[in-house]
């Protein structure tokens, strides 16, 4: 794989034009929301003369799956029995220079479905991408996993291996994530292969180029592409996160700990404040500092970076 293939031609639901978004929602038997979308577009078009704003047609107060922006937080390592832990913006932490040219382990620690299109239990296909720096080259790797999650709940995962022994570069490492809400029954059955032991151990990497790993990655990427474009299946979350060792304040930095990616409204990007939230080690949940019962009301996932010990 000589370049970095991604799903730019398969936009998430929040980026679709109103007609296409309504059609997808009807595939998921959400006739009410689809009709509301079409009605809102007609009203906006009549009042504005032409339909210009890509966000003006959303008639909802807030549906987490309609957003395309993200907030990125970082949770530093801590000892057991710690009290509530602070979360900082991923660009407001110090990089760990000892991770340069080292090998790291990436695990998926949380997947929260505050609201996905459709109702009931969702089968979520996750495609996680990482750069693997090997002998002056960059391998573009994909790994797939699938989870069944009910609305407004967390997936039953903790420390799920994604990449074991990933080679970090001397300058930076990049991650991407793409989630698909799978409702096609034939695809749901096919995805049971991802529950096999072969996938549950993560992508095992070495310090050398592995042709079989590249093949595995290409198959994973192709699987996600195929399923994301089928009837009743719809992409929901899509983000890119580059981590480096610089002191440039607008970048995110690489260090051990957990990275949190929250799918938020674009209007909140300028005011989102991680100091309003904290991690409660007693129950493993991110909660409001002022109300320990209040969870983040948006879709999010958490993946962690740790030093790999061979």
Buried (B, 14 or more C-beta within 10 A) or exposed (E): BEEEBBBEEBBBBBBBBBEBBBBBBBBBEBEEBBBBBBBBBEEBBEEEEEBEEEEBBBBEEEBBBBBBBBBBBBBBEEEEEEEBBBBBBBBEBEBBEEBBEBBBBBBBBBBBBBBBBBEEEBBBBBBBBBBBBBEEEBBBBBBBBBBBBEEEEBBEBEEBBBBBBBBBBEEBBBBBBBBBBBBBEEBBEBBEEBEEEEBEEBBEBBEEEBEEBBEBBBEBBEBBBEBBBBEBBBBBBBBBBBBBBEEEEEBBBBBBBBBBBBBBBEEBEEEBEBEEBBBEBEEEBBBBEEEBEEBBBBBBBBBBBBEBEE
